Amino acid sequence: MEKSTVTSLTQETSATTINASTDSTALTAESEELPSLRQTLLNYVGMYGLTETLINRLSDDELDYAKKVSFHFVNQDISGTARMITKLYGEKPIPEDSYSTDYSTLTIDDLKNYLPQIRLSLIYVYDLNSDVVNNLSDQTLVDLINQVKVDYANQNYPSDVRGDYGLAAMADKIKANDYTSINQSAESVSSDTTNTESTLQTTTSSSKKATTSSSTEHKKGIFPSTGEKKSVLFTIIGIILLSLVSIFIIKNKKK
């Protein structure tokens, strides 16, 4: 009985060992079939400014870090990693503040607290025109963030959409000039205010002129000029003289 049990256990142990060995061999073969990140990146040499020399110069940790950073900007495919390697380690490395913020850990509302970093990310990571980005006021960027949040809400996304998706949507809107409506609205309000102020100033000025003119004419009526005074005086004297002459003639005729 004991011999049979031992034999059975031996057979089971042997089978388990064989299965484990088989599984190990399969895993080894599978891992050997999967190319490493470095090997995969070699397929992108010549794209995004990526060179074989640059890939070979970087350590595995540096390559992995570039891949991690690319995830901060929704670039989760290998092409995003290839682009990021060039941006981080190429001939002209981009500023650290433009990529060091992990937007994937933020919500869209949180982006309002990272406006300086967002400007740099839009310019150096998303390759937007620096003049266009720098000419956007902080309020315009906040309005853009709010607009993106509304867009996601209208598509039934949850209220806590990740910040990296929000930033990517902002970049798309700026590329498509979809932010101009915000500026035009602000300019329209400013223009209306300016026109109203101009109208008020014109009306006030006209009113002052009319009042001044009326006052001047009124003063002339009450206080005629010196020339007008002399003319009236001569007229009166002339009438008096004519009256005296008439009286004198009448008296002479009676005599």
VOPAGU-2260 file (C-alpha; in pm, 1 decimal, decimal comma):
REM VOPAGU-2260
SITE   aa  ch    i         X         Y         Z
SITE  MET   A    0       0,0       0,0       0,0
SITE  GLU   A    1     277,6     240,6      92,7
SITE  LYS   A    2     471,8     141,5    -217,1
SITE  SER   A    3     174,4     220,8    -438,4
SITE  THR   A    4     130,0     561,7    -275,9
SITE  VAL   A    5     496,3     649,1    -321,1
SITE  THR   A    6     481,3     540,0    -682,3
SITE  SER   A    7     174,6     752,8    -741,4
SITE  LEU   A    8     333,2    1057,1    -579,3
SITE  THR   A    9     649,3    1003,1    -781,2
SITE  GLN   A   10     451,2     990,3   -1101,9
SITE  GLU   A   11     259,2    1308,6   -1010,3
SITE  THR   A   12     579,7    1488,5    -917,2
SITE  SER   A   13     738,6    1380,4   -1244,2
SITE  ALA   A   14     438,1    1504,1   -1442,6
SITE  THR   A   15     436,6    1836,1   -1258,1
SITE  THR   A   16     807,7    1878,7   -1325,2
SITE  ILE   A   17     754,9    1806,9   -1693,6
SITE  ASN   A   18     464,9    2055,7   -1712,7
SITE  ALA   A   19     663,2    2323,8   -1529,2
SITE  SER   A   20     956,3    2267,7   -1759,4
SITE  THR   A   21     728,1    2291,0   -2061,1
SITE  ASP   A   22     568,9    2614,8   -1932,9
SITE  SER   A   23     908,5    2765,1   -1861,2
SITE  THR   A   24    1028,6    2680,0   -2209,4
SITE  ALA   A   25     714,6    2836,3   -2358,9
SITE  LEU   A   26     758,1    3158,1   -2158,8
SITE  THR   A   27    1123,3    3179,3   -2257,7
SITE  ALA   A   28    1037,2    3132,6   -2622,7
SITE  GLU   A   29     759,1    3392,2   -2599,9
SITE  SER   A   30     984,3    3650,0   -2431,9
SITE  GLU   A   31    1248,5    3592,5   -2695,6
SITE  GLU   A   32     990,4    3656,0   -2968,1
SITE  LEU   A   33     888,3    3995,6   -2820,7
SITE  PRO   A   34    1128,2    4268,0   -2937,6
SITE  SER   A   35    1264,7    4507,6   -2679,5
SITE  LEU   A   36    1175,4    4878,0   -2682,8
SITE  ARG   A   37    1519,1    4952,2   -2823,2
SITE  GLN   A   38    1473,3    4703,7   -3107,0
SITE  THR   A   39    1128,2    4838,2   -3186,7
SITE  LEU   A   40    1254,2    5197,4   -3194,7
SITE  LEU   A   41    1509,3    5103,4   -3459,1
SITE  ASN   A   42    1215,9    5064,8   -3698,3
SITE  TYR   A   43    1149,7    5439,1   -3656,7
SITE  VAL   A   44    1499,3    5557,9   -3746,4
SITE  GLY   A   45    1469,7    5849,8   -3987,6
SITE  MET   A   46    1132,6    5955,4   -3847,0
SITE  TYR   A   47    1086,5    6251,0   -3607,0
SITE  GLY   A   48    1462,0    6310,5   -3628,3
SITE  LEU   A   49    1535,1    5976,0   -3457,3
SITE  THR   A   50    1873,9    5819,5   -3532,3
SITE  GLU   A   51    2026,6    5482,4   -3453,8
SITE  THR   A   52    2317,8    5660,2   -3286,5
SITE  LEU   A   53    2080,9    5835,3   -3046,5
SITE  ILE   A   54    1896,1    5512,4   -2963,8
SITE  ASN   A   55    2218,5    5325,4   -2892,7
SITE  ARG   A   56    2357,1    5612,4   -2684,7
SITE  LEU   A   57    2063,3    5606,2   -2441,7
SITE  SER   A   58    2026,4    5361,9   -2154,9
SITE  ASP   A   59    1719,8    5141,3   -2110,3
SITE  ASP   A   60    1606,2    5365,1   -1824,4
SITE  GLU   A   61    1624,0    5674,5   -2045,3
SITE  LEU   A   62    1425,1    5502,8   -2318,6
SITE  ASP   A   63    1164,5    5390,6   -2064,5
SITE  TYR   A   64    1144,2    5743,9   -1921,7
SITE  ALA   A   65    1075,9    5888,2   -2267,6
SITE  LYS   A   66     800,5    5629,7   -2311,3
SITE  LYS   A   67     654,0    5724,8   -1972,8
SITE  VAL   A   68     661,2    6097,0   -2056,7
SITE  SER   A   69     488,6    6035,3   -2388,3
SITE  PHE   A   70     201,5    5883,6   -2189,2
SITE  HIS   A   71     158,3    6220,2   -2014,7
SITE  PHE   A   72      42,1    6353,8   -2350,5
SITE  VAL   A   73    -181,0    6065,9   -2463,9
SITE  ASN   A   74      96,1    5938,5   -2694,5
SITE  GLN   A   75      68,8    5575,2   -2594,5
SITE  ASP   A   76     200,0    5420,2   -2914,6
SITE  ILE   A   77     560,1    5366,1   -3013,6
SITE  SER   A   78     560,7    5665,4   -3247,7
SITE  GLY   A   79     486,6    5891,2   -2951,5
SITE  THR   A   80     785,3    5745,5   -2770,9
SITE  ALA   A   81    1006,1    5795,7   -3075,3
SITE  ARG   A   82     905,9    6163,0   -3097,1
SITE  MET   A   83     961,7    6213,7   -2724,6
SITE  ILE   A   84    1309,8    6058,9   -2736,2
SITE  THR   A   85    1412,4    6312,6   -2997,3
SITE  LYS   A   86    1258,3    6599,7   -2799,4
SITE  LEU   A   87    1416,3    6495,8   -2468,8
SITE  TYR   A   88    1759,0    6373,8   -2582,5
SITE  GLY   A   89    1810,1    6513,0   -2933,4
SITE  GLU   A   90    2034,9    6797,9   -3045,1
SITE  LYS   A   91    1796,1    7061,6   -2905,0
SITE  PRO   A   92    1635,5    6924,3   -2587,9
SITE  ILE   A   93    1309,2    7094,0   -2497,7
SITE  PRO   A   94    1271,7    7272,3   -2158,1
SITE  GLU   A   95    1206,7    7036,4   -1869,1
SITE  ASP   A   96     902,1    7237,5   -1755,9
SITE  SER   A   97     734,8    7160,5   -2087,5
SITE  TYR   A   98     713,4    6785,1   -2017,8
SITE  SER   A   99     774,7    6724,6   -1645,3
SITE  THR   A  100     409,0    6770,6   -1544,1
SITE  ASP   A  101     217,5    6443,2   -1544,4
SITE  TYR   A  102    -113,0    6566,6   -1688,0
SITE  SER   A  103    -257,4    6216,5   -1671,6
SITE  THR   A  104    -285,6    6252,8   -1292,8
SITE  LEU   A  105    -485,3    6578,1   -1320,9
SITE  THR   A  106    -845,0    6657,5   -1409,9
SITE  ILE   A  107    -939,3    6913,8   -1673,4
SITE  ASP   A  108   -1024,4    7168,0   -1403,0
SITE  ASP   A  109    -677,8    7116,2   -1251,2
SITE  LEU   A  110    -522,0    7245,8   -1573,2
SITE  LYS   A  111    -619,5    7601,0   -1471,4
SITE  ASN   A  112    -345,2    7583,5   -1207,4
SITE  TYR   A  113     -75,5    7495,0   -1462,8
SITE  LEU   A  114    -105,9    7769,0   -1726,0
SITE  PRO   A  115     272,2    7844,4   -1754,7
SITE  GLN   A  116     351,5    7473,3   -1799,4
SITE  ILE   A  117      64,1    7433,5   -2046,4
SITE  ARG   A  118     202,2    7714,5   -2264,1
SITE  LEU   A  119     539,7    7538,2   -2279,9
SITE  SER   A  120     378,8    7200,2   -2349,7
SITE  LEU   A  121     170,3    7345,8   -2633,8
SITE  ILE   A  122     480,4    7498,2   -2791,1
SITE  TYR   A  123     745,3    7229,1   -2739,3
SITE  VAL   A  124     546,5    6904,7   -2718,7
SITE  TYR   A  125     254,9    6981,3   -2951,2
SITE  ASP   A  126     470,3    7200,7   -3180,8
SITE  LEU   A  127     222,9    7490,7   -3190,5
SITE  ASN   A  128     337,6    7833,1   -3309,9
SITE  SER   A  129     499,0    8012,4   -3014,9
SITE  ASP   A  130     363,7    8354,2   -3118,9
SITE  VAL   A  131       8,7    8219,6   -3131,5
SITE  VAL   A  132      36,6    8051,5   -2791,0
SITE  ASN   A  133     209,3    8344,1   -2620,2
SITE  ASN   A  134     -51,1    8585,3   -2755,3
SITE  LEU   A  135    -327,9    8391,6   -2581,1
SITE  SER   A  136    -417,8    8558,5   -2252,8
SITE  ASP   A  137    -450,5    8355,2   -1934,5
SITE  GLN   A  138    -824,1    8418,8   -1945,8
SITE  THR   A  139    -843,5    8279,4   -2299,1
SITE  LEU   A  140    -664,2    7962,2   -2186,3
SITE  VAL   A  141    -907,5    7928,7   -1893,7
SITE  ASP   A  142   -1198,4    7978,9   -2134,9
SITE  LEU   A  143   -1051,2    7708,5   -2357,9
SITE  ILE   A  144   -1027,0    7468,8   -2064,7
SITE  ASN   A  145   -1391,1    7536,9   -1975,5
SITE  GLN   A  146   -1492,0    7486,7   -2337,9
SITE  VAL   A  147   -1310,5    7152,7   -2354,9
SITE  LYS   A  148   -1481,7    7042,7   -2032,4
SITE  VAL   A  149   -1822,0    7130,0   -2179,5
SITE  ASP   A  150   -1736,4    6941,8   -2500,5
SITE  TYR   A  151   -1654,7    6625,7   -2305,5
SITE  ALA   A  152   -1969,3    6665,1   -2093,2
SITE  ASN   A  153   -2178,5    6691,9   -2410,1
SITE  GLN   A  154   -2029,4    6360,2   -2521,7
SITE  ASN   A  155   -2135,7    6199,4   -2191,5
SITE  TYR   A  156   -1782,7    6167,9   -2056,8
SITE  PRO   A  157   -1743,6    6163,2   -1676,3
SITE  SER   A  158   -1683,3    6497,0   -1504,2
SITE  ASP   A  159   -1330,4    6397,2   -1398,2
SITE  VAL   A  160   -1184,8    6350,2   -1746,6
SITE  ARG   A  161    -805,9    6323,3   -1727,3
SITE  GLY   A  162    -602,3    6636,4   -1781,6
SITE  ASP   A  163    -390,0    6486,2   -2058,8
SITE  TYR   A  164    -702,4    6437,8   -2270,0
SITE  GLY   A  165    -806,1    6795,0   -2192,1
SITE  LEU   A  166    -466,4    6932,4   -2295,8
SITE  ALA   A  167    -469,9    6734,4   -2621,2
SITE  ALA   A  168    -816,3    6875,6   -2697,6
SITE  MET   A  169    -690,2    7228,5   -2627,5
SITE  ALA   A  170    -402,5    7176,7   -2870,4
SITE  ASP   A  171    -645,2    7054,8   -3137,8
SITE  LYS   A  172    -868,8    7359,1   -3090,1
SITE  ILE   A  173    -577,3    7600,0   -3119,7
SITE  LYS   A  174    -449,4    7423,0   -3432,5
SITE  ALA   A  175    -797,6    7452,8   -3585,5
SITE  ASN   A  176    -834,6    7817,7   -3472,6
SITE  ASP   A  177   -1137,3    7700,0   -3277,9
SITE  TYR   A  178   -1047,1    7938,0   -2997,2
SITE  THR   A  179   -1103,4    8253,5   -3207,6
SITE  SER   A  180   -1473,2    8261,5   -3124,5
SITE  ILE   A  181   -1377,8    8324,4   -2762,0
SITE  ASN   A  182   -1150,2    8611,3   -2860,2
SITE  GLN   A  183   -1406,0    8753,6   -3101,3
SITE  SER   A  184   -1669,0    8746,1   -2829,9
SITE  ALA   A  185   -1439,8    8929,8   -2592,3
SITE  GLU   A  186   -1345,3    9178,4   -2864,8
SITE  SER   A  187   -1712,9    9230,4   -2947,6
SITE  VAL   A  188   -1790,7    9316,9   -2585,7
SITE  SER   A  189   -1489,9    9547,7   -2573,4
SITE  SER   A  190   -1592,5    9709,1   -2903,8
SITE  ASP   A  191   -1949,8    9761,8   -2784,3
SITE  THR   A  192   -1821,8    9921,4   -2464,3
SITE  THR   A  193   -1587,3   10148,3   -2659,7
SITE  ASN   A  194   -1863,5   10250,1   -2902,5
SITE  THR   A  195   -2098,8   10324,4   -2613,4
SITE  GLU   A  196   -1836,5   10536,5   -2441,1
SITE  SER   A  197   -1763,3   10717,9   -2770,0
SITE  THR   A  198   -2135,7   10785,8   -2825,7
SITE  LEU   A  199   -2171,5   10919,7   -2474,6
SITE  GLN   A  200   -1868,6   11143,4   -2520,1
SITE  THR   A  201   -2002,9   11274,5   -2853,5
SITE  THR   A  202   -2348,3   11338,4   -2707,2
SITE  THR   A  203   -2201,2   11513,4   -2404,8
SITE  SER   A  204   -1974,4   11723,6   -2626,1
SITE  SER   A  205   -2264,2   11821,7   -2855,5
SITE  SER   A  206   -2478,6   11907,3   -2556,0
SITE  LYS   A  207   -2205,6   12127,5   -2413,0
SITE  LYS   A  208   -2162,6   12305,3   -2747,8
SITE  ALA   A  209   -2537,1   12364,6   -2780,4
SITE  THR   A  210   -2556,7   12498,7   -2425,1
SITE  THR   A  211   -2255,9   12723,8   -2481,1
SITE  SER   A  212   -2397,4   12855,9   -2811,3
SITE  SER   A  213   -2739,5   12923,0   -2659,0
SITE  SER   A  214   -2583,3   13093,9   -2360,2
SITE  THR   A  215   -2368,0   13308,3   -2586,1
SITE  GLU   A  216   -2664,6   13419,2   -2797,2
SITE  HIS   A  217   -2865,0   13494,0   -2483,8
SITE  LYS   A  218   -2581,2   13706,7   -2351,1
SITE  LYS   A  219   -2559,6   13899,1   -2676,8
SITE  GLY   A  220   -2929,5   13986,2   -2653,8
SITE  ILE   A  221   -2902,1   14118,4   -2301,0
SITE  PHE   A  222   -2566,0   14279,4   -2337,5
SITE  PRO   A  223   -2526,5   14404,5   -2697,5
SITE  SER   A  224   -2183,3   14486,1   -2823,3
SITE  THR   A  225   -2052,4   14847,2   -2824,3
SITE  GLY   A  226   -2124,0   14885,2   -3195,4
SITE  GLU   A  227   -2487,2   14788,2   -3148,0
SITE  LYS   A  228   -2519,5   15043,0   -2861,8
SITE  LYS   A  229   -2392,3   15330,2   -3084,6
SITE  SER   A  230   -2629,2   15241,7   -3367,1
SITE  VAL   A  231   -2932,9   15256,2   -3139,7
SITE  LEU   A  232   -2817,3   15586,4   -2986,2
SITE  PHE   A  233   -2773,6   15754,9   -3325,8
SITE  THR   A  234   -3119,7   15639,2   -3429,3
SITE  ILE   A  235   -3278,7   15795,6   -3121,2
SITE  ILE   A  236   -3088,7   16120,9   -3167,3
SITE  GLY   A  237   -3195,6   16132,4   -3529,9
SITE  ILE   A  238   -3563,7   16087,6   -3435,6
SITE  ILE   A  239   -3535,6   16362,8   -3172,5
SITE  LEU   A  240   -3373,1   16601,3   -3420,7
SITE  LEU   A  241   -3639,7   16530,4   -3680,8
SITE  SER   A  242   -3911,4   16598,4   -3421,7
SITE  LEU   A  243   -3751,8   16930,4   -3323,8
SITE  VAL   A  244   -3718,8   17038,1   -3686,5
SITE  SER   A  245   -4086,1   16951,5   -3752,0
SITE  ILE   A  246   -4199,2   17151,3   -3446,5
SITE  PHE   A  247   -3989,1   17447,6   -3554,0
SITE  ILE   A  248   -4136,2   17444,6   -3905,3
SITE  ILE   A  249   -4491,5   17420,3   -3773,6
SITE  LYS   A  250   -4438,3   17720,9   -3540,7
SITE  ASN   A  251   -4299,4   17933,2   -3825,6
SITE  LYS   A  252   -4601,5   17859,5   -4044,5
SITE  LYS   A  253   -4840,4   17974,5   -3771,1
SITE  LYS   A  254   -4659,2   18305,7   -3741,5
